[in-house]
Amino acid sequence: MKVLTFLVTIVFFLAPPVAIAAQKLSYCGELKNAYGPFDYMERYSLKSNLDIVETYHFTSDVENLIRGNTSSTPAGDLDYTLRAWPNHHRALVSLFKYSIREKSTQISGLKWPVECYFDRAIRMNAKDAQVRSIYSAFLSHHNRNREALEQLEVAANLEPDNATILYNLGLLYFKQKNYEKARHYAKQAYALDFPLSGLKNKLIRAGKW
């Protein structure tokens, strides 16, 4: 089983007042653009559209942040990919890694700050659990632990049998010293044959297993 190494989540907030919602939409942009947007959750039925973007923009060099395909840095191609496919999981992971490498959330070549791409991904499909997991990792990296936990809770509700999400949720609760919930999610993850024993070992050392 391929294990996601990133935490990520999102919570369903009450709709903000119209003025605030409009301001946020304007700041992070409309989803519609010259090509797309396409929902990554429907990628198997839209293979030809995805192939175009992954052939000319989201190449292996861009995904691994080695170089851009249409410019000197990966930023422009990541931006294009995520405007065409806002919830493209691998592109969001690469963007997150890129922001860590650049030590910034406002990167030259990106149309918006990094967090806007998560906002756009959620607007594209609010039921995409992997987007919420990757976003949770981003929030956790910036020590926004409450928000990270909220996002991962949503991911777990969307995919209750996803062992990786349950394990990561247990890790977040352990980080907050909520050992009861950490153990609860750890046992759920291990019941689904999650292979890593790190969370269990943490709970054992804390005398909470």
VENZI-V555236 format. One line per field, one symbol per residue. ss: DSSP state (h for helix, s for strand, l for the rest). phi: phi as a letter, one per 40 degrees, with the letter a starting at -180 (. if undefined). psi: psi as a letter, one per 40 degrees, with the letter a starting at -180 (. if undefined). Layout:
ss=???
phi=???
psi=???
//
This chain:
ss=lllllllllllllllllhhhhhhhhhhhlllllllllllhhhhhhlhhhhhhhhhhlllhhhhlllllllllllhhhhhhhhhhllllhhhhhhhhhhhhhhlllllllllllhhhhhhhhhhhllllhhhhhhhhhhhhhlllhhhhhhhhhhhhhhllllhhhhhhhhhhhhhlllhhhhhhhhhhhhhllllllhhhhhhhhllll
phi=.cbccbcaaabcccccddccccccdcccgcccacbhcbcccbcccbdcccddcccbbcccccdcgcaccbacbcdcccccdcccbdbcdcccccccccccccfabbbdhccbddccccdcccccacbcccdccccccdccdcfcccccccccccdcccbcbcccccccccccccdcgccccccdccccccccgcccbdcdccccccgbc
psi=hhhhehiiiiihiihiiddddddddddeiidhadhaiihdefddefdddddddddedgiddddefdiideidiedddddddeddgdfhdddddddddddddefiehhheidiidddddddddddheehdddddddddddddefgddddddddddddddgeehdddddddddddddefgdddddddddddddefheheddddddddefe.
//
